[in-house]
């Protein structure tokens, strides 16, 4: 069905009962947050109509993930992560970071079932923002021992990221999520990796000043 999201919005306004059919026939329409909002109490039908689709293009999955979050439909985000895996998880994290917002409660809860993907996203590519890492510290704190043992880089990032951006290491006040993370880290990991890296960092700052 050659219909754009804008055409679908005009067509379905006042007759929202047709939206699930439109999504089923053309899943790419589901990238429109306006159509999700228009769906109102039919959002579950909208979601069911697209999860039944097979082999959707990655860019469509990413667009749908963004639309779910932007339209305040994140009650479906856990199923989206289960259905579409890493593509949806990474997109949700990218979206949340790009919009400068913390993760919603539904998103945090859903991410707790996908620790490996969260760790991979933190370690991958560019340096992540303090806001998103603070939110993810809450998500990963119950799994601190597992994360610290499997990926020391991510353990260190979560332990030190806020302090590194503060400008003055010894005068930093850590937010609650970081305190939760540090308190959950296994003691051997905390006393070796964290303390050694802290010494390295403060030493490098003194030598460069």
C-alpha positions in Angstrom: 0.0 0.0 0.0 1.7 3.2 -1.2 0.6 5.5 1.6 2.8 7.9 3.5 2.5 8.5 7.3 1.0 11.9 6.5 -1.6 10.4 4.2 -2.4 7.7 6.8 -2.8 10.4 9.5 -5.4 12.3 7.3 -7.2 9.1 6.4 -7.4 7.6 9.9 -8.3 10.8 11.8 -11.8 10.2 13.1 -11.7 6.5 12.1 -8.8 5.1 14.1 -10.3 1.6 13.8 -8.5 1.3 10.5 -5.0 2.0 11.9 -4.2 -1.7 12.9 -5.0 -2.7 9.3 -2.9 0.0 7.9 0.1 -1.0 10.1 -0.4 -4.6 9.1 -0.4 -3.9 5.4 2.4 -1.3 5.6 4.6 -1.7 8.8 6.7 1.3 7.8 3.7 3.5 8.8 4.5 2.6 12.3 7.5 4.8 12.3 5.1 7.8 12.8 4.7 8.8 16.5 1.6 10.8 15.4 -0.1 7.6 14.2 0.7 5.9 17.5 -0.8 8.9 19.4 -3.8 8.8 17.2 -4.3 5.1 18.0 -5.2 6.0 21.6 -6.6 3.0 23.3 -6.0 0.9 20.2 -2.2 1.0 20.7 -2.1 -2.7 21.7 -3.7 -3.6 18.4 -1.2 -1.4 16.6 1.7 -3.2 18.3 0.3 -6.7 17.6 -0.2 -5.8 14.0 3.5 -5.1 13.5 5.1 -7.8 15.7 3.4 -10.3 13.5 5.5 -9.1 10.6 8.6 -11.0 9.6 11.9 -9.7 8.2 11.3 -6.0 8.6 14.2 -3.8 7.5 16.5 -2.6 10.3 15.7 1.0 9.6 12.0 0.3 10.0 12.6 -1.4 13.3 14.7 1.5 14.4 12.0 4.0 13.3 9.3 2.0 15.1 11.4 1.9 18.3 11.8 5.7 18.2 8.0 6.2 17.5 7.1 4.0 20.5 9.3 6.1 22.8 8.3 9.4 21.3 4.6 8.7 21.5 4.7 7.6 25.2 3.9 4.0 24.1 6.8 2.5 26.0 4.6 0.0 27.8 5.4 -2.1 24.7 9.1 -1.6 24.8 9.9 -4.8 26.6 8.2 -6.8 23.9 9.9 -4.7 21.3 13.3 -5.6 22.7 12.3 -9.3 22.9 11.0 -9.3 19.3 13.7 -7.2 17.6 16.7 -7.6 19.9 19.8 -5.6 19.6 18.5 -3.3 16.8 15.7 -2.1 19.0 17.8 -2.0 22.2 20.6 0.1 20.7 18.1 2.4 19.0 16.2 3.0 22.3 19.5 3.9 24.0 20.6 6.1 21.2 17.2 7.8 21.2 17.2 8.4 24.9 20.7 9.8 24.9 20.1 12.0 21.8 17.0 13.6 23.5 19.0 14.3 26.7 16.5 12.4 28.8 16.9 9.6 31.3 15.3 6.3 30.6 11.7 5.8 31.4 10.8 3.2 34.1 9.4 0.8 31.5 12.6 1.1 29.5 14.9 0.5 32.5 12.9 -2.5 33.5 13.0 -3.9 29.9 16.8 -3.3 29.7 17.4 -5.4 32.8 16.6 -8.5 30.7 19.3 -7.5 28.2 22.4 -6.9 30.2 24.8 -8.1 27.5 23.4 -5.7 24.9 23.5 -2.8 27.3 27.1 -3.5 28.1 27.9 -3.8 24.4 26.3 -0.4 23.7 28.3 1.3 26.5 31.6 -0.1 25.3 30.9 0.5 21.6 32.2 3.5 19.7 31.9 7.1 21.0 31.9 8.1 24.7 28.4 8.1 26.1 26.8 11.0 28.0 26.7 11.2 31.8 22.9 11.3 31.8 22.5 8.0 30.0 25.3 6.3 31.9 23.7 7.4 35.2 20.4 5.8 34.1 22.2 2.6 33.0 24.1 2.4 36.3 20.7 1.7 38.0 19.9 -0.9 35.4 23.3 -2.7 35.7 23.9 -2.4 39.5 22.2 -5.7 40.3 24.6 -7.3 37.8 27.7 -5.4 38.8 29.8 -8.5 39.6 28.9 -10.1 36.3 29.7 -6.9 34.4 32.9 -6.2 36.2 34.2 -9.7 35.6 33.1 -9.9 31.9 34.0 -6.3 30.8 36.4 -4.3 32.9 36.2 -1.4 30.5 32.5 -1.0 31.1 32.9 -1.5 34.8 35.5 1.3 34.8 33.3 3.6 32.6 30.4 3.3 34.9 32.6 3.8 38.0 34.4 6.8 36.7 32.4 8.5 34.0 30.7 11.1 36.1 34.0 12.0 37.9 35.9 12.4 34.7 33.4 15.0 33.4 33.3 17.0 36.6 36.7 18.7 36.0 37.7 18.3 39.7 38.0 14.6 40.6 38.3 15.0 44.4 35.4 17.5 44.7 32.8 15.5 42.7 29.5 14.5 44.3 28.4 11.3 42.8 24.7 10.9 41.9 22.7 8.1 43.6 23.0 5.8 40.6 26.7 5.8 40.7 26.8 5.3 44.5 24.5 2.3 43.9 26.8 1.0 41.2 30.0 1.4 43.3 28.4 -0.2 46.3 27.3 -3.2 44.2 30.7 -3.8 42.6 32.6 -6.8 44.0 35.1 -5.7 46.6 38.2 -7.2 44.9 37.2 -5.4 41.7 36.5 -2.2 43.5 39.8 -2.2 45.4 42.0 -3.1 42.5 40.6 -1.7 39.2 38.8 1.3 40.7 41.4 2.4 43.1 44.3 1.8 40.6 42.5 3.7 37.8 41.7 6.5 40.3 45.4 6.8 41.2 46.3 6.8 37.5 43.7 9.4 36.6 44.6 11.8 39.4 48.3 11.3 38.7 47.9 12.1 35.1 45.9 15.3 36.0 48.6 16.5 38.3 51.3 15.9 35.7 49.4 17.7 33.0 48.5 20.7 35.2 
